[in-house]
């Protein structure tokens, strides 16, 4: 444990000295205001100048570019990244927005474990609750649109607010977003602002022609739900015969159009033993990611609460996913925040692979400890949700309204809302999550805590540590235990 603590302290010192010191934070804060002349955050304009994407700007934005270039050089030296590599990466507008959010997070909140971004990296927006399926687990109890869903103009005004706040990614979800008549008008509107546009869909409506239309509208990332390796399992879960075959065709049409395709599976007793076969199917289909979603008993899903995995089953599932991650041609992820803990316990050597919700990191030496800054559950910290009528919540599985995009100041909510602030502080969590050595890497699923106990600071009942109430005393003890265990025969 001593080596781990020393490494973490060193990593924190590196970050604080490079970009988290008071002088740099004040500098970043001074150049991270909205520029009315250039119609963007000044940091974004500075990045456009620095990467050569923009030739001219106002004097204040030009001055910001000079300040920013010095900060980027310092950061590049710390992390071993060349200026050329950075210029290439940040020539992409969504990456510029992402970096702007990171820098604004440093300016606003300092260097915290886990890190808090200056604006949510991702806003999942249930754009409608109209849907063509009747899924057993649906958190939204979708089927019919709400009577007060945002109009086209109200939705565009909301996108304007998200852009001004610095949100890099909007994921349209539902219900089924593709049944909303103006969805492509909205996706194009967001994409034209440099926002990375994603869509979560059941895939049944995606013909070859519709996939082309989606591409033209600016959508880049498509998440398609697949809850079984065969038609019987998937169709029973989704409530409509023939859904499986139409979903597979939809996946193929998206792969053909070169979308970034993520297949998502909600892990329950109905299907968890099929997950290895689903991952194999993902390889056959040529998708990019597979993501196992935590089951959360909310909405229609509350009626099948007994289908949730036991802590022991979830632990074995995560171990199996970890083995698949190392061998599969697709990137294997999960929304279960315990995945990072499982990975750290099973990884040895100077370089370790640390999976998160959105990315799999390869970190060496002391930088392994920077995984604590990325953290596990990102509700109210890295992302938030918007409902069809504009209500803002910590995540789509977390029905606790903190405001409304039509009526409230989104940036003010993100910076100062009490619920968001408490979700960000992993030291506030109740035992065993709050005492766990992995609380900064994981912290448990806050939506599961809220829906099981009505308390978002309660322990996640899906974690094996909350089941047995015994933890390894050190990281080294945990690794020794993990080395001698393997996924159970239930996945063989």
C-alpha positions in Angstrom: 0.0 0.0 0.0 2.9 2.3 0.7 4.2 2.2 -2.9 0.7 2.8 -4.2 0.3 5.9 -1.9 3.7 7.2 -2.9 2.8 6.8 -6.6 -0.5 8.5 -6.2 1.0 11.4 -4.3 3.7 11.7 -7.0 1.0 11.7 -9.8 -0.9 14.4 -7.9 2.2 16.5 -7.5 2.9 16.2 -11.2 -0.6 17.4 -12.1 -0.6 20.2 -9.6 2.8 21.5 -10.6 2.0 21.3 -14.3 -1.5 22.7 -14.6 -3.1 22.7 -11.1 -1.0 25.3 -9.4 -2.8 28.5 -8.4 -1.1 30.7 -11.0 -1.9 28.4 -13.9 -5.5 27.9 -12.7 -6.0 31.7 -12.7 -4.5 32.0 -16.1 -6.8 29.3 -17.5 -9.8 30.9 -15.8 -9.0 34.2 -17.3 -9.0 32.8 -20.9 -11.9 30.4 -20.6 -14.8 32.9 -21.0 -17.2 33.0 -23.8 -16.1 35.3 -26.7 -19.1 37.1 -28.2 -17.1 38.2 -31.2 -15.8 34.8 -32.2 -19.0 33.0 -30.8 -17.1 30.3 -28.9 -15.3 29.8 -25.7 -12.0 31.6 -25.8 -10.1 28.4 -25.0 -11.6 26.7 -28.1 -10.7 29.7 -30.3 -7.2 29.6 -28.9 -6.9 25.9 -29.7 -8.2 26.5 -33.3 -5.4 29.1 -33.7 -2.8 26.9 -32.2 -3.7 23.9 -34.4 -4.0 26.0 -37.6 -7.8 25.5 -37.9 -8.4 29.2 -37.6 -6.4 32.1 -39.2 -7.7 35.0 -37.3 -9.5 36.0 -34.1 -10.1 38.9 -31.8 -7.1 40.3 -29.8 -8.2 38.6 -26.6 -8.4 35.2 -28.2 -5.0 35.7 -29.9 -3.6 36.5 -26.5 -5.3 33.4 -25.1 -3.5 31.3 -27.7 -0.1 32.5 -26.5 -1.0 31.6 -22.9 -2.5 28.2 -23.9 0.6 27.2 -26.0 2.8 27.5 -22.9 0.4 25.4 -20.8 0.2 22.7 -23.5 4.0 22.5 -23.8 4.3 22.0 -20.1 1.6 19.3 -20.1 3.2 17.6 -23.1 6.5 17.4 -21.4 4.9 15.8 -18.3 3.0 13.2 -20.2 5.6 12.6 -22.9 3.4 13.9 -25.8 5.0 16.0 -28.6 3.5 19.2 -29.9 3.0 17.6 -33.3 0.9 14.8 -31.8 -1.2 17.3 -29.8 -1.8 19.5 -32.8 -3.0 16.5 -34.8 -5.3 15.3 -32.1 -6.8 18.7 -31.4 -7.5 19.4 -35.0 -10.7 17.5 -34.3 -13.4 19.9 -32.9 -14.8 17.4 -30.4 -11.3 16.8 -29.0 -10.8 20.6 -28.7 -14.1 20.8 -26.7 -12.9 17.9 -24.6 -9.6 19.6 -23.7 -11.4 22.9 -23.1 -13.6 21.0 -20.6 -10.6 19.5 -18.9 -8.8 22.8 -18.6 -11.9 24.6 -17.3 -12.4 21.8 -14.8 -8.9 22.4 -13.5 -9.6 26.2 -13.3 -12.9 25.7 -11.5 -12.4 22.7 -9.3 -8.7 22.2 -9.1 -7.0 18.7 -9.1 -9.5 16.4 -7.4 -9.7 12.6 -7.1 -11.7 11.7 -9.2 -11.5 14.6 -11.6 -14.4 16.9 -12.3 -14.7 18.3 -15.8 -15.6 22.0 -16.5 -18.7 20.8 -18.3 -20.1 17.3 -18.7 -18.1 15.4 -21.3 -21.3 13.7 -22.3 -25.0 14.6 -22.1 -27.3 11.7 -22.7 -30.5 13.3 -23.9 -33.7 11.3 -24.0 -35.1 13.2 -26.9 -38.5 11.3 -26.9 -40.2 8.5 -25.0 -42.0 7.4 -28.1 -40.8 3.8 -28.9 -41.5 0.9 -31.2 -40.4 -1.8 -28.6 -41.6 -2.7 -25.1 -38.4 -3.7 -23.3 -38.6 -5.4 -19.9 -35.8 -3.3 -18.4 -36.7 0.1 -19.8 -35.6 2.8 -17.4 -38.0 5.3 -19.1 -41.1 3.0 -19.3 -41.1 4.2 -22.9 -43.8 3.6 -25.4 -45.6 6.9 -25.9 -44.2 10.4 -26.2 -44.7 12.7 -23.2 -47.2 15.5 -23.7 -44.6 18.2 -22.9 -41.6 17.1 -24.8 -39.4 19.9 -26.1 -40.3 21.4 -29.5 -37.8 21.6 -32.3 -37.0 25.3 -31.4 -36.8 24.5 -27.7 -34.4 21.6 -28.4 -32.2 23.9 -30.5 -32.1 26.5 -27.7 -31.0 23.7 -25.4 -28.3 22.7 -27.8 -27.1 26.4 -27.8 -26.9 26.2 -24.0 -24.9 23.0 -24.0 -22.5 24.4 -26.6 -22.0 27.6 -24.6 -21.3 25.5 -21.5 -18.7 23.5 -23.5 -20.3 20.1 -23.8 -18.2 18.0 -26.2 -20.6 15.1 -26.8 -24.4 14.8 -27.0 -26.0 11.3 -27.2 -29.6 11.3 -28.4 -31.5 8.4 -26.7 -35.1 7.6 -25.7 -37.4 5.8 -26.1 -36.3 5.4 -29.7 -34.8 8.6 -31.0 -35.3 7.6 -34.6 -39.0 7.9 -34.4 -38.8 11.6 -33.6 -39.6 13.4 -36.9 -37.0 16.2 -36.4 -34.2 14.1 -35.0 -31.9 14.6 -38.1 -32.5 18.4 -38.0 -31.4 18.4 -34.3 -28.4 16.2 -34.9 -27.2 18.3 -37.8 -27.7 21.5 -35.7 -25.5 20.0 -32.9 -22.9 18.7 -35.3 -22.5 22.0 -37.1 -21.5 23.5 -33.7 -18.6 21.1 -33.5 -20.3 18.8 -31.0 -19.7 15.1 -31.4 -23.1 13.5 -32.0 -23.9 10.0 -30.8 -27.2 8.0 -30.8 -28.5 5.2 -28.7 -31.0 3.1 -30.6 -32.6 -0.3 -30.7 -31.4 -0.5 -34.3 -34.6 -2.1 -35.7 -35.4 0.9 -37.9 -32.0 1.3 -39.5 -32.3 0.4 -43.1 -29.4 1.0 -45.5 -31.1 4.3 -46.6 -31.7 5.5 -43.1 -28.1 4.7 -42.1 -26.9 7.0 -44.9 -29.3 9.7 -43.7 -28.0 9.4 -40.2 -24.4 9.8 -41.5 -25.4 12.9 -43.5 -27.0 14.4 -40.4 -23.7 14.5 -38.5 -24.1 11.4 -36.3 -20.8 9.6 -35.8 -21.3 7.1 -33.0 -24.2 4.6 -32.8 -24.9 2.5 -29.8 -27.3 -0.4 -30.6 -28.8 -2.6 -27.9 -28.4 -6.4 -28.3 -29.6 -8.4 -25.3 -29.2 -11.9 -26.5 -27.0 -14.0 -28.8 -30.1 -15.5 -30.4 -33.6 -14.3 -31.4 -35.4 -16.1 -28.6 -33.5 -14.3 -25.8 -33.4 -10.9 -27.4 -37.0 -10.8 -28.6 -38.3 -12.0 -25.3 -36.4 -9.2 -23.5 -37.4 -6.6 -26.1 -41.1 -7.5 -26.2 -41.5 -7.7 -30.0 -41.0 -10.8 -32.2 -38.5 -10.3 -35.1 -36.6 -7.5 -33.2 -33.4 -9.6 -33.2 -33.2 -10.0 -37.0 -34.0 -6.3 -37.6 -31.4 -5.2 -35.0 -28.7 -7.4 -36.7 -29.5 -5.8 -40.0 -29.4 -2.4 -38.5 -25.9 -3.1 -37.0 -24.6 -4.3 -40.4 -26.0 -1.2 -42.1 -24.2 1.0 -39.6 -20.9 -0.9 -39.9 -21.2 -0.5 -43.7 -21.6 3.3 -43.3 -18.4 3.4 -41.2 -20.1 4.6 -38.0 -18.3 4.0 -34.7 -20.6 1.2 -33.5 -21.0 0.1 -29.9 -23.2 -2.9 -29.0 -24.7 -2.6 -25.5 -26.1 -5.5 -23.4 -27.9 -5.1 -20.1 -26.6 -7.9 -18.0 -29.4 -9.8 -16.1 -30.3 -13.4 -15.3 -32.0 -13.5 -18.6 -28.9 -13.2 -20.6 -25.6 -12.9 -18.7 -24.4 -16.4 -19.6 -24.8 -15.5 -23.3 -22.5 -12.5 -23.0 -19.3 -14.3 -24.3 -21.3 -15.4 -27.4 -22.6 -11.8 -27.8 -19.0 -10.6 -27.8 -18.1 -13.2 -30.4 -21.0 -12.0 -32.5 -19.7 -8.4 -32.2 -16.4 -9.6 -33.7 -18.2 -11.3 -36.6 -20.2 -8.1 -37.2 -17.1 -5.9 -37.2 -18.2 -3.4 -34.5 -15.9 -1.3 -32.5 -17.1 -1.7 -28.9 -19.0 -4.0 -26.7 -20.4 -2.5 -23.5 -22.1 -4.5 -20.7 -24.6 -2.3 -19.0 -25.3 -2.6 -15.3 -29.0 -3.5 -14.6 -30.6 -0.7 -12.7 -34.1 -1.3 -11.2 -35.8 1.8 -12.4 -38.8 2.5 -14.6 -40.1 -0.7 -16.2 -37.0 -2.4 -14.9 -38.3 -2.2 -11.3 -40.8 -4.9 -12.1 -37.9 -7.4 -12.9 -35.7 -6.4 -9.9 -35.2 -10.1 -9.1 -33.4 -10.5 -12.5 -30.4 -8.5 -11.1 -27.1 -10.3 -10.8 -25.8 -11.3 -7.4 -22.6 -9.7 -6.3 -20.8 -13.0 -6.9 -22.2 -13.3 -10.4 -21.3 -9.7 -11.2 -17.7 -10.4 -10.0 -17.4 -13.4 -12.2 -18.9 -11.5 -15.2 -16.3 -8.7 -14.7 -13.5 -11.2 -14.6 -14.7 -12.8 -17.8 -15.0 -9.3 -19.4 -11.4 -8.6 -18.4 -10.2 -11.8 -20.1 -12.2 -10.9 -23.2 -10.8 -7.4 -23.2 -7.3 -8.8 -23.5 -8.1 -11.1 -26.4 -11.1 -9.7 -28.3 -10.8 -7.7 -31.5 -13.5 -5.4 -30.1 -12.9 -3.1 -27.1 -14.8 -4.6 -24.1 -16.3 -2.1 -21.6 -18.9 -2.0 -18.9 -20.8 0.7 -17.0 -20.1 -1.4 -13.8 -17.5 0.9 -12.1 -16.0 -2.2 -10.3 -14.4 -3.1 -13.6 -11.5 -0.8 -12.9 -10.9 -2.4 -9.6 -11.0 -5.9 -11.1 -8.5 -4.8 -13.8 -6.1 -3.3 -11.3 -6.3 -6.5 -9.2 -5.5 -8.7 -12.1 -2.9 -6.6 -13.9 0.8 -6.9 -13.1 3.9 -5.2 -14.4 5.0 -1.7 -15.2 2.3 -1.0 -17.8 -1.4 -1.6 -16.8 -4.6 -1.5 -18.8 -7.3 0.4 -16.9 -10.8 0.3 -18.4 -13.2 3.2 -17.8 -16.8 3.9 -19.0 -15.6 5.4 -22.2 -12.0 4.4 -22.8 -9.4 1.8 -22.0 -6.2 3.4 -20.8 -2.7 2.0 -21.0 -0.7 3.6 -18.3 2.9 3.1 -17.2 4.7 3.5 -14.0 3.5 6.2 -11.6 1.0 7.4 -14.3 -1.1 4.2 -13.5 -2.3 6.1 -10.4 -3.8 8.8 -12.7 -6.6 6.3 -13.2 -7.9 7.6 -9.8 -8.6 10.9 -11.5 -10.8 9.4 -14.2 -12.7 7.5 -11.5 -15.6 5.1 -11.9 -19.2 6.3 -11.7 -19.3 9.7 -13.6 -22.9 10.7 -12.7 -22.9 14.4 -12.1 -19.1 14.5 -12.5 -18.3 13.5 -16.1 -21.8 13.3 -17.5 -25.5 14.1 -16.9 -28.9 13.4 -18.5 -31.7 15.4 -20.0 -35.3 14.1 -20.2 -37.7 14.8 -23.1 -39.3 17.7 -21.3 -35.9 19.2 -20.4 -35.4 18.0 -16.9 -31.8 17.6 -15.9 -30.7 14.6 -13.9 -27.3 13.0 -12.8 -27.8 10.1 -15.3 -30.6 8.4 -17.3 -30.8 5.7 -14.6 -31.0 8.2 -11.8 -34.5 9.9 -11.6 -33.6 12.8 -9.4 -34.4 16.2 -11.1 -31.9 19.0 -10.3 -33.2 21.5 -12.9 -34.6 22.1 -16.3 -32.7 23.1 -19.4 -35.4 25.5 -20.5 -35.6 27.5 -17.3 -32.3 27.1 -15.4 -28.7 28.2 -15.9 -27.0 24.9 -17.0 -23.5 26.1 -16.2 -24.6 27.3 -12.7 -26.2 23.9 -12.1 -23.1 22.0 -13.2 -20.8 24.1 -11.0 -22.8 24.5 -7.8 -25.7 22.0 -7.5 -25.6 20.2 -4.2 -26.5 16.8 -5.6 -23.7 17.1 -8.2 -21.2 18.3 -5.6 -22.0 15.3 -3.3 -21.8 12.8 -6.1 -18.3 14.1 -6.9 -16.9 13.6 -3.4 -16.2 9.9 -3.0 -15.2 10.4 0.6 -18.8 11.2 1.4 -19.9 7.7 0.4 -21.3 5.4 3.1 -19.5 2.1 4.0 -18.2 0.0 2.5 -17.9 2.2 -0.6 -16.7 5.2 1.4 -14.0 3.2 3.1 -12.8 1.2 0.1 -9.3 1.7 -1.2 -10.7 1.7 -4.7 -13.3 4.5 -4.1 -11.6 6.9 -6.5 -11.3 4.3 -9.2 -14.8 3.0 -8.7 -17.1 4.5 -6.1 -19.9 2.1 -6.9 -22.8 2.8 -9.2 -24.7 5.8 -7.7 -27.8 5.1 -9.7 -28.1 1.6 -8.3 -27.6 2.9 -4.7 -30.3 5.5 -5.3 -32.8 3.1 -6.8 -32.3 0.4 -4.2 -32.0 2.5 -1.1 -33.3 6.0 -2.1 -29.8 7.3 -1.1 -27.2 8.1 -3.7 -24.5 8.0 -1.1 -25.4 4.4 0.0 -23.2 1.4 -1.0 -23.7 -0.2 -4.4 -25.4 -3.5 -3.5 -23.9 -5.2 -6.6 -20.3 -5.1 -5.3 -18.8 -8.2 -3.7 -17.1 -6.1 -1.1 -20.5 -4.8 0.1 -21.8 -8.4 0.2 -19.0 -9.9 2.3 -18.0 -6.7 4.1 -14.4 -7.8 4.0 -11.7 -6.2 1.9 -8.1 -7.1 1.1 -6.0 -4.8 3.3 -3.7 -3.7 0.5 -3.6 -3.6 -3.3 -0.9 -6.2 -3.2 -3.1 -8.6 -1.2 -5.9 -8.1 -3.7 -3.6 -8.9 -6.6 -2.3 -12.0 -4.9 -5.9 -13.2 -4.4 -6.9 -12.3 -8.0 -3.9 -14.1 -9.5 -5.1 -17.4 -8.1 -8.7 -17.0 -9.3 -10.2 -17.2 -12.8 -13.7 -16.8 -14.3 -16.0 -19.6 -13.1 -17.2 -22.5 -15.4 -20.5 -20.7 -15.9 -18.9 -18.8 -18.8 -17.2 -21.8 -20.4 
